Amino acid sequence: MKILQIDSSILGDNSVSRELTAHIAAQLKQDNPGATFTTRDLAAQPLAHLTAAIYTGLQTPDAGDNAELADNFKVLEEFLAADTVIIGAPMYNFGIPSQLKAWIDRLGVPGKTFSYTAEGPKGLAGGKKVIVASSRGGAYKDMPHETAMDHQEAYLKALLGFIGVTDIEFIRAEGIGMGAEARSKAIDGAKGQISAVKAAA
Ligand SMILES: Cc1cc2nc3c(=O)[nH]c(=O)nc-3n(C[C@H](O)[C@H](O)[C@H](O)COP(=O)(O)O)c2cc1C
């Protein structure tokens, strides 16, 4: 079994999503001692904005001797090879960090993760589980403003669904900016959810 951990928070040791991804990884390691773990820290080693050369290059069979394209292929292949993917996804400005968006830009590749058929779009990257560690300063879940303002979890769900991933679990700590008590309650609540997390069957 292959497990991939993605972190994208810019807040280092103060990051809530990183605290949660670390807990999720520890839980999965304990439950799956034989699993192979790969980690990618998108804040420490950011991916560049997507370019036309990379976008079209990723649609070719392989990178040939193009080293930059090979690095980008590695990002896509890591995702495709993983059975379970843990994504640390803070809400920044109602969406996801641009670091995480740059990673996603390596996944939305026609012919690799989706295709258009006579019946409509078809996801090609199914059969894996994604666990999203979601952190946000305000509260959105089941609130009247959820649909209008949550472009973080809703976006990830739509994007992953489009490429065929339907087994998505959100571990959520929200209200992080609403005082120390709310912050620790939210983190404790999310950690409580983690004990029930299981890797892809
Ligand atoms: C650059 C930035 C933008 C943010 N934008 C929002 C926002 O739009 N809505 C919100 O509820 N919280 C917002 N927050 C608060 C974060 O969602 C919150 O601090 C969360 O814990 C961030 O996850 P992290 O600690 O893993 O970085 C923002 C924080 C930062 C640093």
The ligand as an SDF file (V2000), in Angstrom:
LIG
                    3D

 31 33  0  0  0  0  0  0  0  0999 V2000
   -3.1480   34.0150    4.1670 C   0  0  0  0  0  0  0  0  0  0  0  0
   -4.3090   33.5730    5.0070 C   0  0  0  0  0  0  0  0  0  0  0  0
   -5.5890   33.7070    4.5240 C   0  0  0  0  0  0  0  0  0  0  0  0
   -6.6640   33.2650    5.2710 C   0  0  0  0  0  0  0  0  0  0  0  0
   -7.9280   33.3680    4.7710 N   0  0  0  0  0  0  0  0  0  0  0  0
   -8.9890   32.8840    5.4700 C   0  0  0  0  0  0  0  0  0  0  0  0
  -10.2990   32.9230    4.9350 C   0  0  0  0  0  0  0  0  0  0  0  0
  -10.5560   33.3870    3.8310 O   0  0  0  0  0  0  0  0  0  0  0  0
  -11.3120   32.4200    5.6840 N   0  0  0  0  0  0  0  0  0  0  0  0
  -11.0990   31.8580    6.9110 C   0  0  0  0  0  0  0  0  0  0  0  0
  -12.0520   31.3840    7.5380 O   0  0  0  0  0  0  0  0  0  0  0  0
   -9.8580   31.8000    7.4470 N   0  0  0  0  0  0  0  0  0  0  0  0
   -8.8130   32.3030    6.7470 C   0  0  0  0  0  0  0  0  0  0  0  0
   -7.5300   32.2250    7.2670 N   0  0  0  0  0  0  0  0  0  0  0  0
   -7.3370   31.5420    8.5450 C   0  0  0  0  0  0  0  0  0  0  0  0
   -6.8630   30.1180    8.2910 C   0  0  0  0  0  0  0  0  0  0  0  0
   -7.8020   29.3770    7.5440 O   0  0  0  0  0  0  0  0  0  0  0  0
   -6.5860   29.4110    9.6080 C   0  0  0  0  0  0  0  0  0  0  0  0
   -5.5860   30.1210   10.3030 O   0  0  0  0  0  0  0  0  0  0  0  0
   -6.1330   27.9720    9.4030 C   0  0  0  0  0  0  0  0  0  0  0  0
   -5.7400   27.4270   10.6300 O   0  0  0  0  0  0  0  0  0  0  0  0
   -4.9920   27.9150    8.4190 C   0  0  0  0  0  0  0  0  0  0  0  0
   -4.4870   26.6040    8.3240 O   0  0  0  0  0  0  0  0  0  0  0  0
   -2.9530   26.3700    8.7250 P   0  0  0  0  0  0  0  0  0  0  0  0
   -2.8900   26.7350   10.2000 O   0  0  0  0  0  0  0  0  0  0  0  0
   -2.6830   24.9400    8.4770 O   0  0  0  0  0  0  0  0  0  0  0  0
   -2.1300   27.2770    7.8620 O   0  0  0  0  0  0  0  0  0  0  0  0
   -6.4530   32.6850    6.5390 C   0  0  0  0  0  0  0  0  0  0  0  0
   -5.1370   32.5740    7.0240 C   0  0  0  0  0  0  0  0  0  0  0  0
   -4.0750   32.9940    6.2700 C   0  0  0  0  0  0  0  0  0  0  0  0
   -2.6710   32.8230    6.7930 C   0  0  0  0  0  0  0  0  0  0  0  0
  1  2  1  0
  2  3  1  0
  2 30  2  0
  3  4  2  0
  4  5  1  0
  4 28  1  0
  5  6  2  0
  6  7  1  0
  6 13  1  0
  7  8  2  0
  7  9  1  0
  9 10  1  0
 10 11  2  0
 10 12  1  0
 12 13  2  0
 13 14  1  0
 14 15  1  0
 14 28  1  0
 15 16  1  0
 16 17  1  0
 16 18  1  0
 18 19  1  0
 18 20  1  0
 20 21  1  0
 20 22  1  0
 22 23  1  0
 23 24  1  0
 24 25  2  0
 24 26  1  0
 24 27  1  0
 28 29  2  0
 29 30  1  0
 30 31  1  0
M  END
$$$$
